[in-house]
Amino acid sequence: MSRIQANLLLLLAAAIWGGGFVAQSTAMKAIGPFWFIGLRFAVATMVVLPFVWMENRKAPKPLTPRNWLAFLLIGVALFGGAATQQLGLLTTTVTNSSFITGLYVVFVPLIAVIFLRRSPHWVIWPAALMALCGIYLLSGGSFSHLSSGDFLTVVCALFWAAQITLAGSAVNETGRPLGISATQFAVTAVLALAVAAAIEPISIADIRAALGEILYVGIFSSGLAFALQIIGQRYTTAPQAAIFLSSEALFGASLGALLLGETIRPLGYAGCALMFAAMLAVELVPELTRRRSPAV
């Protein structure tokens, strides 16, 4: 595969993820947030399971109880991120959700600094400040104008960052990205369905009304886009992959405007641009400086 073809695959993955924000928002006109989360991740689990079977056949060693515990913790983190994001979409826009969620890119190295005691790259601190300023501008110049959904989405980004950190450690130890994916999807589905059964009403008619969104997010956002990301990243550079994957936020905002008629103030667009710049800086600057460093 050529680099251009690989980058186009990554762009397609980002577009699918951007469309997922719209599907998540519209689905809640028919179904409760926890039922939607549970059903979408149940579908995602079934999509990934056949590939897990093939991965297990090639695995050099079995999983240990410690590995399974790590997989379960990753699933809990994913559930936290999915729940706060979905609840946030009840009171925030797709545009705000897509950009604020993308801040996990900034939060991942901050978590490494706080919990793993890793020395950060210098770009982390200005990027974090840029992200904070971006949220401030997105609010219209006053944090008091942010909705409860916006704050929940900030928490969501923290959960995503925790999930990425835990998953990165687990995949390096076990070499089973698909096994991790299936387990975290299954854990999230079970937790969400348990909460939904306790607090949300449901009917077959509700599920039918939201079936398109459930299948789109379950099959395409979780299954297909994940596969496109894995394939594309094998044939392109890390900086180029970061640029194309970060465009998820741009696709989410564009589709929110096109399909849902969402609009934000000019100051909000400046905030989105600042947050997007922070995301790219965290991904690109360390890689570029590493490439320019003389070999020892």
Residue, then its C-alpha position, 0 to 999 in steps of 0.5 A: m500500500s502506498r503512503i497516499q492510500a494509507n493516509l486516505l484510509l486514515l482520513l476515512a476512519a476519521a470521517i467515520w468517527g466524526g459521523g459517530f458523534v452525529a449518530q450518538s446525538t440523534a439516537m437519543k431522540a428515541i432511546g436512552p443513553f445507557w441503552f444506546i451505549g450497551l447495544r452499540f458495544a454489544v454489536a461492536t463486541m460481536v464484530v471484533l470476536p471473529f478476529v480475536w479468535m484468529e489472533n488467539r491462534k497465533a498468540p505465543k503464550p496464554l493470558t495471565p490473571r493479571n492480564w485479564l485484570a488489566f483488560l477489565l480495567i480498560g473496559v471500565a475506563l472505556f465505559g466511563g468515557a462512553a457514559t460521560q460522552q453520551l450523557g454530555l450530548l444531551t446538553t451540548t452540541v456535536t461540535n463542542s463534543s467532538f472538539i472537547t473529546g479530542l483533548y484526550v490527545v493532550f491529557v494522555p501525556l499529562i496522565a503519564v506525568i502525574f501517575l507514571r512519573r514520566s518526564p514530559h516533552w516541553v510541548i505538553w505545557p503550552a499545548a495544555l494552556m492552548a487547550l484551556c484557552g480553546i475551551y474558554l473561547l468555545s464557551g464565548g469568553s466565560f466558563s459559566h456559559l459552558s453547559s453541563g454537557d461540556f463539563l461532562t465531555v471534559v471528564c470523558a476526555l480524561f477517561w479516554a486518556a486513561q483508557i489509552t494509557l492502560a491499553g497501550s501498556a496492556v498491548n505492549e505486554t500481551g501483543r493482543p490489540l483485538g483481544i483488548s478491544a473485544t474485552q473492553f467492548a464487552v465490559t462496557a456493554v455489560l455495565a451499560l446494559a445493567v445501568a440501563a435496565a435499572i434506570e431507563p425504560i425500553s421497548i422494541a419500538d425504541i430499539r427499532a427507531a435507533l437501530g440505524e445509529i446503533l448499527y452505524v456506531g457499533i459496526f463502522s465506528s468501532g469495527l471498520a474504523f478501528a481496522l482502517q486505523i490499524i492498517g493505515q498506520r502500518y504504511t505511513t509516518a506517525p506525524q501524517a497519521a496524527i494529522f489525518l486521525s485528528s481530523e475526526a474533530l473537524f468531521g464531527a463539527s462539519l457533519g453537526a453543522l451540515l446534518l443537524g444545523e448547528t452553529i457557533r459564534p466566531l469566537g467559538y471557531a477560534g476556540c476550536a482552531l486553538m484546541f485542534a492546534a494543541m492536539l496536533a502540537v502534542e502529536l507532531v512536535p515530539e515526533l518531528t524533534r525526534r527525527r531531527s535529533p542527530a544519531v548518537 
